[in-house]
Amino acid sequence: MFLLMHITLCFFVFTELSVPVHRPHKGIRQKNLLHACNTIACRTDSLLVRLIHNTCSHIADGCCILNPCLAQQNMHSRCNRRWLRLAGLGLISCVLLSLLLLIFIDKEISSFGEQERLAKEILMKQLHSGRNVWSFRNLTDANLPLNITYEHLAGFLLPRKKFLAVGMSSIHRRKGSYLMPTLTSVFEQLSNEELTDIIVVVHLADENMEWCRKTTVAVASKFAPHVLRGRLLIIHAPHSAYPPLRGLKRNFNDPQDRVTFRSKQNVDYAFLMNFCANLSTFYLMLEDDVVCARNYLNHIRQFIASRGSDTWATLEFSKLGYIGKLYRSADLPRLARFLLLFYQEMPCDWLLSHFRILLAQGDVIRFKPSLFQHVGYYSSFRGTANKLRDDDFEEEPTDIPDNPPAGFVTDIEVFEDYHPHKAYGMNNEYFWGKSPSVGKSFRVLFQKPVNVMRVRVQTGSEDRKGDFLRGGTVEIGHRPVLVNKGQDCGEYIVLGSLKEGFFEAKDVTEKAQFAANCLRLKVTQNQSEWLIIRSISVWMADNT
């Protein structure tokens, strides 16, 4: 059809332009030509057809311009020559444009048809997929908890939100059980003051209700004081709330029972998070076979405070699996839906990495030393041996800095994404700058004045031992002022100099009897080597 239209257009234009120039009816040629172009443009919606229409208009205008030649017989031959040239150009233009139009429309129709066919095919598969229907039906509002009726097996909810909810899911194990020792560690490693700020939720996710009832009785009996004080809840999500768990995709070539196990585990965790969404400000995920470090809650609280107003999705307090992962409770409904939507795709710890990235946290933010250790020897899947251990765990963590919230300013050229704030975190990251010169500095600007008791600065690293600061001083300042490059302090006092790239002062309050606003590392010697600041650690006095 399109080919016929193009041929008709070209033939009409050529015919109109080939008529002898002495045709008597002025304007008829122009009207006929424009009428043909308009007819084709109305029947198609192509950009190139509109271009042809405009070209025909210009040709028709050329006919009108030549019309005065009709009244002058002495210029008859001159007009004929001009008319023939115009006719030839018009014919060539029309043919070229027609070819381009044919190519364009052919590709456009082919591409559009293929896309439309694929889109319909995918859509039909989604519409007829029971699992997708189940998943999308529960995605009506990602900020609200799912509408699930839980069985409260033990404990009760308090009207006041806690600082931290600790969640764990447990099922019947073929070999051994670690739930009791885990709960003992969770409670006993906290002070009485810390215990008032937590609530522990155990999701008994086994389908065997007899096992769930026996486990509930044993737990409630052993930890009765915590149950009565509203610190321990035991729940169960009914099996009818679960999506299909059989015949799932075998991603990563996993055996079918493995796929079923990890898919159900994703749903177990999703239902647990959904229940905990309104219980606290923060949520900590644990497994049911771990031990905890002493006063882990205070370390978590301090680490959260050290991040200040930074945006983060996940803070990690263990490098293993789904142990010691901290979230804002406000994110739990979205995280629960995320796990449900992709429950059959991959294990939960892999999904959580994707969730973190989707919430714009590219790098892992991990606290060291680890506060939780995996101790289960037999896995909950098939009862196989699992000797996984976190070598960064310390049961009695000591010498952990406070690092109050702060901003950072430096005039040392930064290398790639080794930004200044990475020197202040309690993890494996560091600041890396290019060849510092005399007078350059690295400043830590505290968000609030703090009474600093102790300071430690470490430069260089194990794999780049040469990138330490050859000459520099550590200074503490107050009386904040505004300068061209942001905030600074109007007055500094020197705490001391670095030796072999290291500095530590434990008597800061004796030298600086004021609340500090700034901490400055100042370069006093040129060096060609680059500079790594591995850590800047700050301890505050108790009265801060």
TAKA-V93425 format. One record per residue. SS is DSSP state (H for helix, E for strand, L for the rest). D_CENTER is the distance of its C-alpha to the mean C-alpha in whole Angstrom. Layout:
# TAKA-V93425
ss->SS d_center->D_CENTER
ss->SS d_center->D_CENTER
This chain:
# TAKA-V93425
ss->L d_center->51
ss->H d_center->49
ss->H d_center->51
ss->H d_center->54
ss->H d_center->53
ss->H d_center->52
ss->H d_center->56
ss->H d_center->57
ss->H d_center->56
ss->H d_center->57
ss->H d_center->60
ss->H d_center->61
ss->H d_center->60
ss->H d_center->62
ss->H d_center->65
ss->H d_center->65
ss->H d_center->65
ss->H d_center->67
ss->L d_center->70
ss->L d_center->73
ss->L d_center->72
ss->L d_center->75
ss->L d_center->74
ss->L d_center->75
ss->L d_center->73
ss->L d_center->70
ss->L d_center->67
ss->H d_center->67
ss->H d_center->65
ss->H d_center->62
ss->H d_center->62
ss->H d_center->62
ss->H d_center->59
ss->H d_center->57
ss->H d_center->58
ss->H d_center->56
ss->H d_center->53
ss->H d_center->52
ss->H d_center->53
ss->H d_center->51
ss->H d_center->48
ss->H d_center->48
ss->H d_center->48
ss->L d_center->45
ss->L d_center->42
ss->L d_center->41
ss->H d_center->40
ss->H d_center->43
ss->H d_center->46
ss->H d_center->45
ss->H d_center->46
ss->H d_center->49
ss->H d_center->50
ss->H d_center->50
ss->H d_center->52
ss->H d_center->55
ss->H d_center->55
ss->H d_center->55
ss->H d_center->58
ss->H d_center->60
ss->H d_center->60
ss->H d_center->62
ss->H d_center->64
ss->H d_center->65
ss->H d_center->65
ss->H d_center->68
ss->H d_center->70
ss->H d_center->72
ss->H d_center->73
ss->H d_center->75
ss->H d_center->77
ss->L d_center->79
ss->H d_center->81
ss->H d_center->81
ss->H d_center->77
ss->H d_center->77
ss->H d_center->76
ss->H d_center->74
ss->H d_center->72
ss->H d_center->72
ss->H d_center->71
ss->H d_center->68
ss->H d_center->67
ss->H d_center->67
ss->H d_center->65
ss->H d_center->62
ss->H d_center->63
ss->H d_center->62
ss->H d_center->59
ss->H d_center->58
ss->H d_center->58
ss->H d_center->56
ss->H d_center->53
ss->H d_center->53
ss->H d_center->53
ss->H d_center->50
ss->H d_center->48
ss->H d_center->49
ss->H d_center->48
ss->H d_center->45
ss->H d_center->44
ss->H d_center->45
ss->H d_center->43
ss->H d_center->40
ss->H d_center->41
ss->H d_center->41
ss->H d_center->38
ss->H d_center->36
ss->H d_center->38
ss->H d_center->37
ss->H d_center->33
ss->H d_center->33
ss->H d_center->35
ss->H d_center->33
ss->H d_center->30
ss->H d_center->31
ss->H d_center->33
ss->H d_center->29
ss->H d_center->28
ss->H d_center->30
ss->H d_center->30
ss->H d_center->27
ss->H d_center->27
ss->H d_center->30
ss->H d_center->29
ss->H d_center->26
ss->H d_center->28
ss->L d_center->31
ss->L d_center->28
ss->H d_center->29
ss->H d_center->25
ss->H d_center->23
ss->H d_center->26
ss->H d_center->25
ss->H d_center->21
ss->H d_center->21
ss->H d_center->24
ss->L d_center->22
ss->L d_center->19
ss->L d_center->21
ss->L d_center->19
ss->L d_center->16
ss->L d_center->17
ss->L d_center->20
ss->L d_center->21
ss->L d_center->22
ss->L d_center->26
ss->L d_center->27
ss->L d_center->31
ss->E d_center->30
ss->E d_center->34
ss->E d_center->34
ss->E d_center->36
ss->E d_center->36
ss->L d_center->36
ss->L d_center->35
ss->L d_center->32
ss->L d_center->33
ss->L d_center->33
ss->L d_center->31
ss->L d_center->27
ss->E d_center->27
ss->E d_center->24
ss->E d_center->23
ss->E d_center->23
ss->E d_center->23
ss->E d_center->23
ss->E d_center->24
ss->E d_center->25
ss->E d_center->29
ss->L d_center->31
ss->L d_center->34
ss->L d_center->34
ss->L d_center->37
ss->L d_center->38
ss->L d_center->38
ss->L d_center->36
ss->L d_center->34
ss->H d_center->33
ss->H d_center->35
ss->H d_center->35
ss->H d_center->31
ss->H d_center->32
ss->H d_center->35
ss->H d_center->33
ss->H d_center->30
ss->H d_center->33
ss->H d_center->35
ss->L d_center->33
ss->L d_center->32
ss->L d_center->35
ss->H d_center->37
ss->H d_center->35
ss->H d_center->31
ss->H d_center->32
ss->L d_center->33
ss->L d_center->29
ss->E d_center->28
ss->E d_center->28
ss->E d_center->28
ss->E d_center->27
ss->E d_center->28
ss->E d_center->28
ss->E d_center->30
ss->L d_center->29
ss->L d_center->32
ss->L d_center->34
ss->L d_center->37
ss->H d_center->38
ss->H d_center->41
ss->H d_center->39
ss->H d_center->37
ss->H d_center->40
ss->H d_center->41
ss->H d_center->38
ss->H d_center->38
ss->H d_center->41
ss->H d_center->41
ss->H d_center->38
ss->H d_center->39
ss->H d_center->42
ss->H d_center->41
ss->L d_center->39
ss->H d_center->41
ss->H d_center->40
ss->H d_center->37
ss->H d_center->37
ss->H d_center->40
ss->L d_center->38
ss->L d_center->35
ss->L d_center->32
ss->E d_center->32
ss->E d_center->31
ss->E d_center->32
ss->E d_center->31
ss->E d_center->31
ss->E d_center->29
ss->L d_center->32
ss->H d_center->32
ss->H d_center->32
ss->H d_center->29
ss->L d_center->27
ss->L d_center->26
ss->L d_center->28
ss->L d_center->28
ss->L d_center->31
ss->L d_center->31
ss->L d_center->27
ss->L d_center->26
ss->L d_center->26
ss->H d_center->23
ss->H d_center->24
ss->H d_center->27
ss->L d_center->27
ss->L d_center->30
ss->H d_center->30
ss->H d_center->31
ss->H d_center->28
ss->H d_center->26
ss->H d_center->27
ss->H d_center->27
ss->H d_center->23
ss->H d_center->22
ss->H d_center->24
ss->H d_center->23
ss->H d_center->19
ss->H d_center->21
ss->H d_center->23
ss->H d_center->20
ss->H d_center->19
ss->H d_center->22
ss->H d_center->22
ss->H d_center->19
ss->H d_center->20
ss->H d_center->23
ss->H d_center->22
ss->L d_center->20
ss->L d_center->23
ss->L d_center->25
ss->E d_center->23
ss->E d_center->21
ss->E d_center->19
ss->E d_center->18
ss->E d_center->19
ss->E d_center->19
ss->L d_center->22
ss->L d_center->24
ss->L d_center->28
ss->L d_center->29
ss->E d_center->28
ss->E d_center->30
ss->E d_center->28
ss->L d_center->29
ss->L d_center->32
ss->L d_center->30
ss->H d_center->27
ss->H d_center->26
ss->H d_center->27
ss->H d_center->25
ss->H d_center->22
ss->H d_center->23
ss->H d_center->24
ss->H d_center->21
ss->H d_center->19
ss->H d_center->21
ss->H d_center->21
ss->L d_center->17
ss->L d_center->19
ss->L d_center->17
ss->L d_center->14
ss->L d_center->11
ss->L d_center->9
ss->L d_center->8
ss->L d_center->10
ss->E d_center->13
ss->E d_center->15
ss->L d_center->19
ss->L d_center->20
ss->L d_center->19
ss->L d_center->20
ss->L d_center->19
ss->L d_center->18
ss->L d_center->20
ss->L d_center->19
ss->E d_center->16
ss->E d_center->15
ss->E d_center->13
ss->E d_center->14
ss->H d_center->17
ss->H d_center->16
ss->H d_center->12
ss->H d_center->15
ss->H d_center->16
ss->H d_center->13
ss->H d_center->12
ss->H d_center->16
ss->H d_center->15
ss->H d_center->13
ss->H d_center->15
ss->H d_center->18
ss->H d_center->17
ss->L d_center->16
ss->L d_center->18
ss->L d_center->21
ss->L d_center->18
ss->L d_center->18
ss->L d_center->18
ss->H d_center->16
ss->H d_center->15
ss->H d_center->13
ss->H d_center->12
ss->H d_center->10
ss->H d_center->9
ss->H d_center->7
ss->H d_center->6
ss->H d_center->5
ss->H d_center->3
ss->H d_center->3
ss->L d_center->3
ss->L d_center->3
ss->L d_center->5
ss->L d_center->6
ss->L d_center->9
ss->L d_center->11
ss->L d_center->13
ss->E d_center->16
ss->L d_center->19
ss->L d_center->23
ss->L d_center->25
ss->E d_center->23
ss->L d_center->25
ss->E d_center->25
ss->E d_center->27
ss->E d_center->27
ss->L d_center->31
ss->L d_center->31
ss->L d_center->33
ss->E d_center->34
ss->L d_center->31
ss->L d_center->30
ss->L d_center->30
ss->L d_center->34
ss->L d_center->35
ss->L d_center->34
ss->E d_center->34
ss->L d_center->31
ss->L d_center->31
ss->L d_center->28
ss->L d_center->28
ss->L d_center->26
ss->L d_center->28
ss->L d_center->26
ss->E d_center->27
ss->L d_center->30
ss->L d_center->32
ss->L d_center->33
ss->L d_center->31
ss->L d_center->33
ss->L d_center->32
ss->L d_center->29
ss->L d_center->28
ss->L d_center->27
ss->L d_center->26
ss->L d_center->26
ss->L d_center->23
ss->E d_center->24
ss->E d_center->23
ss->E d_center->24
ss->E d_center->26
ss->E d_center->28
ss->L d_center->30
ss->L d_center->29
ss->L d_center->28
ss->E d_center->24
ss->L d_center->24
ss->L d_center->20
ss->L d_center->17
ss->L d_center->19
ss->L d_center->19
ss->H d_center->22
ss->H d_center->19
ss->H d_center->19
ss->H d_center->23
ss->L d_center->22
ss->L d_center->20
ss->L d_center->21
ss->L d_center->20
ss->L d_center->21
ss->L d_center->19
ss->L d_center->22
ss->E d_center->23
ss->E d_center->25
ss->E d_center->27
ss->L d_center->30
ss->L d_center->33
ss->L d_center->34
ss->L d_center->37
ss->L d_center->40
ss->L d_center->38
ss->L d_center->35
ss->E d_center->33
ss->E d_center->29
ss->E d_center->29
ss->E d_center->27
ss->E d_center->28
ss->E d_center->28
ss->E d_center->26
ss->E d_center->29
ss->E d_center->33
ss->E d_center->33
ss->L d_center->36
ss->E d_center->35
ss->E d_center->37
ss->E d_center->36
ss->E d_center->34
ss->E d_center->33
ss->E d_center->32
ss->E d_center->31
ss->E d_center->31
ss->L d_center->31
ss->L d_center->29
ss->L d_center->30
ss->L d_center->30
ss->L d_center->31
ss->L d_center->33
ss->L d_center->35
ss->L d_center->32
ss->L d_center->33
ss->L d_center->35
ss->L d_center->39
ss->L d_center->40
ss->E d_center->38
ss->E d_center->39
ss->E d_center->36
ss->E d_center->37
ss->E d_center->36
ss->E d_center->37
ss->E d_center->37
ss->E d_center->38
ss->E d_center->35
ss->E d_center->36
ss->E d_center->34
ss->E d_center->35
ss->L d_center->34
ss->L d_center->31
ss->E d_center->30
ss->E d_center->31
ss->E d_center->33
ss->E d_center->36
ss->E d_center->39
ss->E d_center->41
ss->E d_center->40
ss->E d_center->42
ss->E d_center->42
ss->E d_center->41
ss->E d_center->41
ss->E d_center->41
ss->L d_center->39
ss->E d_center->41
ss->L d_center->39
ss->L d_center->36
ss->E d_center->36
ss->E d_center->37
ss->E d_center->37
ss->E d_center->39
ss->L d_center->40
ss->L d_center->42
ss->H d_center->40
ss->H d_center->41
ss->H d_center->45
ss->H d_center->44
ss->L d_center->42
ss->L d_center->43
ss->L d_center->41
ss->L d_center->37
ss->E d_center->35
ss->E d_center->33
ss->E d_center->32
ss->E d_center->32
ss->E d_center->33
ss->E d_center->33
ss->E d_center->36
ss->E d_center->37
ss->L d_center->41
ss->L d_center->41
ss->L d_center->40
ss->L d_center->38
ss->L d_center->38
ss->L d_center->35
ss->L d_center->31
ss->E d_center->30
ss->E d_center->28
ss->E d_center->27
ss->E d_center->26
ss->E d_center->26
ss->E d_center->27
ss->E d_center->28
ss->E d_center->30
ss->E d_center->32
ss->E d_center->33
ss->L d_center->36
ss->L d_center->37
ss->L d_center->38
ss->L d_center->35
